[in-house]
Amino acid sequence: MQAAGMSGRIPQAFIDELLARADIIEVLGSRLQLKKAGREYKALCPFHSEKTPSFTISPDKGFYHCFGCGAHGTALGFLMEHDRLPFVEAVEELAGMVGLEVPREDSPAARVQRSHHELLAQAARIYRELLKDSAEAVGYFKGRGIDGPTAARFHLGYAPDAWDTIQQRLGGGPDAEQALLDVGLLTENERGRRYDRFRGRVMFPIRDLRGRVIGFGARVLGAGEPKYLNSPETPVFHKGRELYGLYEARQALRQITRLVVVEGYMDVIGLARHGIAYAVATLGTATTSEQLARLFRVTDEVVFCFDGDRAGRAAAWRALENALPEAREGRQIGFLFLPEGEDPDSLVAREGANAFEARLSQVQPLSDFLVERLAQAVDTSTVDGRARLAEQARPLLARLPAGVYRELLLEKLAGTVGLGAARLEKLLAAGDPRAGSAPADPRPPARARPRSGRASLVRQALLRLLHCPRAALEGPDPDFLATLDRPGAALLRAVIEDIRAHPQLTPAMLLEHWREHPEGRHLGRLLDTELLVDDDAAAEEYRDIMQRLAVDARRARIEQLSARSGALEEAEKAELRALIAASGR
């Protein structure tokens, strides 16, 4: 298992070395106030509000766990969650803390991707140079209030109204032209003729979180359609994942307490020009769940800013629908509606930054906007109208994750409908606003402290391996697990084989090996379970459990072969005799 980097793959062996060198107490202690508690350390959990510390760090296992909210992970996982860093950036941050340089394993795909980034970076430099020579393009930006430092910060450029500017400068043969076509700098007509995609437009380079150019937005100068043109989807550019201005915001601000989502590139730049450096824009589409997840890795407050007209409110409603799965306690989602005919760029230019930020302090919370919008469509003074409102709310509430936020929104909706929250919950859960049944439990199971009640033998073996990986080096050969018909047997065998292939694995390293695997989350929850024995006892218990599983597997195979005793081949008969002898029958 290896960790994918954007310009190559980070070897798993390096991740192991990184976790071996990193002191989780030092890493977390640089961000939290830790107190020693026996062999462990405690702190107030940074992922939920609490007055009594329930956040525990085990330096021996390189693992943290909160018994209050269920948060858990390694030093690497903590940097991802606490500092809201993507995986590669978190690796680089941790490597910097321990004085290591992150290696990359090259591959043909990585080399192609790197060449795409280089081509786009070259194109961005060309467009920036050409901007200086275009009085029309410079005049456009100056007319919008954009000064030189702001243009330089966003790497603004200009594509002349010619068919082959980029083709002439970066082409030079069929392969080079194909690469330009692949990254969206050229386009091709039905007759196979290739030419520049962007012509006669001011250019807005779109950069990823690492500052690499991945695509362009472009606005036509003068008359022409379309007014705005984006790069097409390419191997390095996916408009549903990226946000314009997010890289620039992270460069400008060390701590981002709020992000404002606006509709246009010039809105982002105009706000930044006036000192509001925390605006981002979607790329011509409604805000997607992937974009929202990315926003909430950076901040806990997101404000959608729209025109107050009908189209703006319709766009806000689409944003609300997509935001619901990300709405949970500790996060704030709000909506700011501007006066009709105004956009953030024009409004901040007219009112100034202070007045615009004063508007941001008066945003409408998601819950208020949701209930208000639903109530506008019905007559809440009638029973039928309130029942219809509740029915319209059902699919929206279903998209909310279970938890405190959902319960509070349910209470607010219940007040509008004129029912108690518990009664409304029953009606909504029943599938019919006039029916009644037991409500779904709104409490998130993942938040509860794991229980250590009687579990399957497979689960017990996994639990001991996660706390004491070296036990796998001493237990029986796991091949028998391939024929054991029990849930989790295949996972147990794979974990054992992983440990045997990497004998120095610690619990933290083992978790990172399985980060991208579908079962990785399950293993993380298992490690949350407290094991009330030391490592030597855990290893002994593991060996005993594996012996019992091996006996069960042998019995099952004997029963299977015995049921077919009259139709066994010679090899199967020999296997049956050996199994019976081994079982002592």
VOTISE-440347 format. One line per 3 residues: number of its first residue (from 1); for each residue x, y, z of C-alpha. Coordinates in steps of 0.02 Angstrom, whole numbers, plus 50000, padded with zeros to 5 digits. Example, Ala and Ser with C-alpha at 12.3 -4.5 7.8 and 13.67 -1.06 7.14 Angstrom:
1> 50615:49775:50390; 50684:49947:50357
END
This chain:
1> 50000:50000:50000; 50066:50170:49953; 50013:50350:49974
4> 49975:50441:49814; 50060:50609:49790; 50005:50730:49656
7> 50175:50727:49570; 50215:50546:49608; 50182:50420:49745
10> 50250:50440:49920; 50325:50272:49968; 50238:50186:50113
13> 50408:50151:50188; 50434:50339:50204; 50267:50360:50294
16> 50322:50222:50414; 50489:50309:50446; 50401:50476:50468
19> 50285:50407:50601; 50430:50317:50686; 50527:50480:50700
22> 50381:50594:50742; 50340:50617:50926; 50150:50627:50933
25> 50162:50720:51100; 50274:50852:51020; 50161:50868:50868
28> 49999:50883:50965; 50082:50981:51106; 50126:51119:50982
31> 49940:51145:50953; 49857:51089:51116; 49884:51111:51303
34> 49931:50936:51360; 49934:50865:51537; 50020:50703:51585
37> 49904:50568:51652; 50004:50412:51695; 50081:50341:51537
40> 49965:50447:51429; 49924:50630:51403; 49757:50720:51406
43> 49690:50881:51332; 49528:50970:51295; 49470:50900:51128
46> 49497:51023:50985; 49359:50943:50883; 49212:50976:50999
49> 49171:51089:51146; 49203:51015:51318; 49251:51073:51492
52> 49327:50910:51556; 49469:50833:51453; 49416:50675:51362
55> 49551:50685:51227; 49687:50555:51263; 49856:50532:51177
58> 49957:50372:51190; 50142:50405:51152; 50179:50218:51149
61> 50051:50183:51013; 50068:50350:50923; 49880:50369:50929
64> 49751:50492:50997; 49570:50463:51040; 49428:50569:51108
67> 49302:50476:51216; 49182:50621:51196; 49163:50636:51008
70> 49254:50483:50941; 49392:50578:50849; 49547:50470:50830
73> 49703:50448:50727; 49891:50467:50712; 50003:50621:50713
76> 49978:50628:50525; 49789:50613:50539; 49788:50750:50672
79> 49874:50873:50555; 49747:50832:50421; 49598:50860:50537
82> 49661:50999:50650; 49758:51101:50521; 49637:51049:50383
85> 49775:50992:50267; 49759:50871:50121; 49857:50711:50144
88> 50011:50761:50042; 50024:50931:50127; 50007:50847:50298
91> 50149:50728:50254; 50256:50875:50201; 50214:50971:50361
94> 50258:50823:50473; 50416:50787:50372; 50470:50968:50397
97> 50446:50952:50585; 50564:50802:50595; 50688:50860:50463
100> 50648:50737:50323; 50626:50771:50138; 50475:50690:50056
103> 50528:50571:49915; 50421:50530:49765; 50412:50369:49665
106> 50406:50418:49483; 50289:50334:49362; 50233:50365:49183
109> 50067:50436:49244; 50157:50552:49367; 50274:50613:49231
112> 50127:50652:49116; 50038:50744:49256; 50195:50844:49295
115> 50214:50892:49112; 50032:50952:49111; 50064:51064:49260
118> 50222:51133:49179; 50129:51172:49016; 49992:51265:49110
121> 50121:51361:49212; 50211:51412:49052; 50047:51469:48975
124> 50007:51572:49131; 50177:51659:49118; 50146:51697:48934
127> 49974:51771:48970; 50049:51878:49109; 50183:51946:48993
130> 50055:51983:48858; 49946:52080:48981; 50081:52213:48997
133> 50073:52245:48809; 49884:52260:48796; 49817:52433:48836
136> 49640:52367:48817; 49663:52226:48945; 49757:52338:49067
139> 49620:52468:49046; 49487:52338:49085; 49569:52288:49249
142> 49602:52468:49299; 49421:52510:49260; 49370:52372:49382
145> 49482:52448:49517; 49618:52315:49508; 49792:52381:49545
148> 49960:52307:49498; 49996:52213:49660; 49824:52131:49656
151> 49847:52081:49473; 50016:52007:49517; 49947:51914:49668
154> 49815:51827:49561; 49933:51808:49410; 49808:51894:49295
157> 49845:51888:49109; 49784:51918:48933; 49758:51805:48780
160> 49769:51907:48618; 49632:51893:48489; 49734:51774:48380
163> 49713:51591:48332; 49888:51528:48372; 49972:51625:48514
166> 49995:51474:48627; 50008:51353:48481; 50158:51449:48411
169> 50246:51472:48578; 50218:51301:48658; 50181:51190:48508
172> 50314:51116:48395; 50252:50951:48329; 50104:50831:48345
175> 50152:50770:48519; 50169:50946:48589; 50004:50998:48511
178> 49918:50844:48582; 49981:50889:48755; 49912:51067:48734
181> 49748:50991:48680; 49747:50873:48830; 49762:51018:48954
184> 49630:51123:48865; 49743:51260:48795; 49701:51209:48617
187> 49536:51153:48544; 49496:51057:48386; 49356:51083:48259
190> 49262:50952:48159; 49390:50958:48018; 49532:50919:48139
193> 49605:51094:48139; 49682:51143:48306; 49690:51321:48373
196> 49699:51420:48536; 49548:51398:48649; 49568:51568:48732
199> 49569:51719:48616; 49536:51903:48652; 49507:51873:48837
202> 49577:51923:49005; 49642:51770:49094; 49618:51707:49272
205> 49735:51561:49315; 49652:51433:49429; 49772:51360:49556
208> 49758:51207:49667; 49799:51204:49853; 49983:51182:49812
211> 49986:51336:49700; 49999:51243:49535; 49902:51307:49385
214> 49771:51177:49340; 49660:51277:49221; 49598:51449:49171
217> 49446:51558:49179; 49432:51688:49042; 49321:51841:49011
220> 49294:51910:48838; 49342:52092:48807; 49205:52185:48718
223> 49062:52095:48632; 49065:51907:48610; 48996:51746:48677
226> 49016:51659:48791; 49057:51802:48908; 49153:51684:49024
229> 49244:51528:48968; 49328:51399:49080; 49453:51264:49041
232> 49370:51098:49002; 49384:50947:49117; 49560:50877:49101
235> 49667:50751:49195; 49723:50891:49313; 49568:51001:49316
238> 49399:50950:49388; 49287:51101:49409; 49174:51014:49535
241> 49321:50993:49656; 49414:51157:49644; 49378:51334:49707
244> 49449:51492:49633; 49545:51595:49760; 49564:51461:49895
247> 49752:51449:49869; 49769:51639:49875; 49664:51648:50034
250> 49773:51519:50121; 49928:51614:50067; 49860:51779:50134
253> 49791:51717:50300; 49873:51605:50429; 49706:51566:50513
256> 49548:51569:50408; 49398:51589:50523; 49273:51616:50381
259> 49260:51587:50193; 49137:51680:50082; 49079:51591:49926
262> 49042:51712:49784; 48994:51685:49603; 49132:51767:49501
265> 49320:51782:49484; 49310:51972:49491; 49211:51961:49653
268> 49354:51864:49733; 49484:51985:49666; 49383:52142:49705
271> 49357:52089:49885; 49542:52045:49903; 49587:52216:49833
274> 49493:52293:49981; 49575:52179:50110; 49441:52044:50118
277> 49555:51898:50076; 49440:51755:50122; 49326:51746:49968
280> 49320:51600:49846; 49216:51563:49691; 49146:51407:49613
283> 49191:51376:49433; 49030:51410:49342; 48929:51275:49431
286> 48828:51258:49591; 48933:51221:49745; 48965:51034:49753
289> 48982:50919:49904; 49167:50896:49863; 49195:51084:49864
292> 49103:51101:50029; 49206:50963:50108; 49362:51056:50050
295> 49298:51220:50123; 49265:51141:50292; 49440:51071:50297
298> 49498:51251:50297; 49370:51339:50409; 49218:51311:50518
301> 49112:51451:50443; 49053:51463:50263; 48946:51606:50198
304> 48862:51598:50027; 48847:51770:49951; 48715:51797:49815
307> 48617:51933:49730; 48449:51958:49816; 48347:51935:49656
310> 48251:51777:49610; 48398:51699:49518; 48513:51732:49667
313> 48391:51652:49789; 48369:51502:49675; 48559:51481:49670
316> 48563:51497:49860; 48434:51359:49878; 48538:51243:49769
319> 48688:51283:49879; 48584:51245:50034; 48531:51075:49967
322> 48712:51028:49933; 48770:51097:50100; 48651:50995:50208
325> 48761:50838:50219; 48903:50947:50284; 48796:51036:50416
328> 48842:50978:50590; 48884:51047:50760; 49038:51157:50763
331> 49006:51220:50586; 48915:51376:50532; 48832:51394:50362
334> 48751:51560:50318; 48681:51660:50173; 48709:51842:50130
337> 48591:51919:50002; 48650:52081:49922; 48537:52220:49857
340> 48469:52181:49683; 48588:52231:49546; 48740:52228:49660
343> 48879:52101:49667; 49019:52089:49797; 49144:52176:49682
346> 49034:52328:49650; 48967:52336:49828; 49137:52334:49914
349> 49199:52466:49791; 49052:52579:49835; 49034:52544:50021
352> 49209:52496:50075; 49275:52345:50168; 49206:52391:50340
355> 49028:52408:50277; 49041:52244:50180; 49107:52152:50333
358> 48966:52228:50436; 48846:52142:50314; 48938:51979:50345
361> 48900:51992:50530; 48714:51991:50487; 48708:51833:50381
364> 48553:51725:50381; 48589:51554:50458; 48552:51400:50352
367> 48413:51348:50471; 48323:51516:50455; 48339:51517:50265
370> 48275:51338:50252; 48121:51365:50360; 48085:51536:50283
373> 48095:51466:50106; 47981:51319:50146; 47856:51430:50239
376> 47844:51550:50091; 47775:51411:49981; 47630:51363:50097
379> 47498:51442:50206; 47563:51406:50382; 47401:51471:50458
382> 47312:51313:50403; 47335:51132:50457; 47354:51076:50276
385> 47486:51208:50244; 47589:51157:50395; 47573:50973:50349
388> 47634:51013:50174; 47782:51110:50246; 47830:50960:50353
391> 47818:50846:50202; 47930:50961:50099; 48056:50964:50241
394> 48067:50773:50251; 48195:50746:50109; 48297:50894:50169
397> 48309:50831:50347; 48355:50660:50281; 48512:50736:50204
400> 48572:50805:50371; 48694:50698:50470; 48628:50639:50637
403> 48680:50747:50783; 48648:50906:50880; 48631:51017:50726
406> 48493:50908:50655; 48401:50906:50821; 48407:51096:50835
409> 48344:51118:50657; 48205:50994:50693; 48154:51098:50845
412> 48150:51256:50740; 48044:51172:50607; 47930:51099:50740
415> 47897:51274:50807; 47844:51332:50634; 47732:51180:50607
418> 47657:51194:50781; 47708:51023:50846; 47829:50960:50976
421> 47998:50909:50905; 47976:50727:50960; 47803:50717:50879
424> 47866:50794:50717; 48012:50673:50716; 47890:50527:50727
427> 47785:50594:50585; 47933:50624:50473; 48008:50454:50510
430> 47843:50367:50472; 47842:50414:50289; 47676:50506:50303
433> 47645:50670:50397; 47481:50598:50465; 47555:50431:50523
436> 47655:50391:50676; 47799:50275:50717; 47956:50270:50819
439> 48082:50402:50765; 48253:50359:50700; 48385:50380:50833
442> 48463:50549:50796; 48620:50511:50894; 48773:50471:50789
445> 48836:50298:50833; 49015:50348:50792; 49014:50475:50932
448> 48984:50347:51068; 49127:50269:51162; 49159:50094:51092
451> 49104:49953:51204; 49211:49803:51237; 49070:49675:51260
454> 49083:49497:51198; 49141:49507:51017; 49179:49380:50883
457> 49345:49289:50892; 49399:49373:50729; 49363:49545:50802
460> 49454:49501:50963; 49607:49447:50864; 49605:49608:50762
463> 49588:49712:50919; 49743:49634:50997; 49843:49651:50835
466> 49801:49836:50822; 49863:49867:50999; 50011:49748:50984
469> 50060:49718:50800; 50211:49612:50847; 50091:49475:50904
472> 50067:49429:50720; 50250:49379:50710; 50229:49246:50843
475> 50057:49171:50807; 50011:49027:50690; 50018:49041:50501
478> 49861:49132:50443; 49830:49029:50284; 49685:48937:50367
481> 49590:49102:50372; 49567:49091:50183; 49442:48949:50209
484> 49364:49013:50371; 49184:49066:50337; 49173:49207:50465
487> 49147:49395:50444; 49313:49486:50447; 49422:49332:50419
490> 49491:49400:50255; 49530:49567:50338; 49617:49481:50483
493> 49725:49380:50364; 49771:49536:50262; 49820:49632:50420
496> 49928:49486:50480; 50014:49476:50311; 50042:49664:50311
499> 50125:49656:50482; 50232:49506:50436; 50292:49599:50280
502> 50335:49751:50389; 50391:49682:50559; 50429:49854:50633
505> 50251:49919:50619; 50180:50016:50765; 49992:50039:50790
508> 50003:50212:50709; 50099:50146:50558; 49975:50004:50538
511> 49830:50126:50532; 49918:50233:50401; 49947:50077:50295
514> 49758:50056:50288; 49709:50240:50271; 49646:50224:50091
517> 49572:50051:50114; 49382:50036:50138; 49414:49943:50302
520> 49533:50077:50368; 49396:50169:50462; 49339:50006:50543
523> 49516:49972:50603; 49527:50148:50674; 49368:50122:50774
526> 49435:49956:50839; 49593:50040:50902; 49481:50160:50998
529> 49424:50011:51103; 49520:50006:51266; 49622:49848:51295
532> 49649:49821:51481; 49806:49714:51466; 49988:49750:51424
535> 50069:49703:51259; 50138:49536:51320; 49966:49482:51380
538> 49887:49545:51219; 50009:49440:51117; 49972:49285:51221
541> 49784:49312:51204; 49805:49335:51016; 49895:49169:50999
544> 49758:49082:51098; 49621:49159:50991; 49709:49109:50830
547> 49727:48930:50892; 49540:48925:50928; 49502:48996:50755
550> 49617:48865:50676; 49522:48727:50768; 49356:48799:50707
553> 49421:48806:50529; 49481:48625:50538; 49314:48564:50607
556> 49218:48657:50471; 49328:48579:50337; 49307:48404:50411
559> 49118:48425:50411; 49122:48488:50233; 49225:48342:50169
562> 49133:48212:50274; 48968:48267:50198; 49039:48216:50029
565> 49130:48059:50089; 49061:47952:49949; 49121:48068:49812
568> 49293:48123:49870; 49446:48117:49760; 49605:48037:49826
571> 49684:48205:49870; 49529:48255:49968; 49527:48088:50060
574> 49708:48115:50110; 49666:48291:50168; 49520:48225:50273
577> 49630:48093:50356; 49762:48225:50397; 49632:48343:50469
580> 49556:48206:50579; 49729:48157:50641; 49771:48337:50682
583> 49609:48358:50777; 49647:48205:50885; 49489:48109:50840
END
